[in-house]
Amino acid sequence: MKAGVKAKERVKELLQKAFVLRTLWASAAGRGRETRYYVLIEVDGKSLAEILVSEGFGAGQRCRSHSAER
């Protein structure tokens, strides 16, 4: 089974539980003036991205962002 398919199945499994969505925004890097919106997903108090990275399904990347709730 390919890694993308395994990751998709793992996400479906994790999102069967209750989860929290947090909306953030950040300025686009480079010349872009557009604001980018991001959604962070937490499952059992842990970042979905961090769970997937820790299980070998990706690599982490940091960015500075602001809550869209402002």
N, C-alpha and C positions, 0 to 999 in steps of 0.2 A: 504494500500500500504506500502511495506517495505521501511525503511529509505534509503537504497542504491538505490532503484529505484527512489525515490523522488529526491535524490541528483543528480542522472544521468540526470533526466528530467530538473532540475534547471540549471545544467551546460549547457545542450543543449540550453536552453532558453537564458542564459547569453551570450553564444558564437555566438548567431545570430547577435550580434552587433560587431563592429570593436573591435579588441583586440590586445595587444602587448605581444610578447614572449621575455623573457630575459633568456639567457643561462648562467648558473653559474657552477663552479666546486668547489669541496671541497674534502679534504682527507677523506678516509673511517675511521670510528671510530674503535677502537680496534686494532687488529693485522694486519688488511688488509692494503696493500700498494697501492691498486688501487685507482685511482681518481674517484670520483663519479660526474656525471653531473646532473644538475637539470635544470628544466625550470620553471620560474615564469611567471604566466599569469596575465595580468592586463586588466580589463574591466572598461571603464570610469574612468581611473586613479586609480582604486582600485584593490588590490590584489584579485584574484579569491579565493584563499585559505581563506583570511580574510572574504570575503563575505560569503562563505559557513560556516565558523566557527560561524560568527555572527548570521547566520540563523539556527544554531543548527545542522549542518550536519557533524561536526567533532571537533577535538581539535587541537590547535596550538602547534607547536614545533619549536624552534629556532635552527639554525645551523650557523656556520661561513663559509662563502664561498667567492669565488673570481670570478670576471667576466671572462668568457671564451674568451672574446674579447681581452684579453691581448696578 
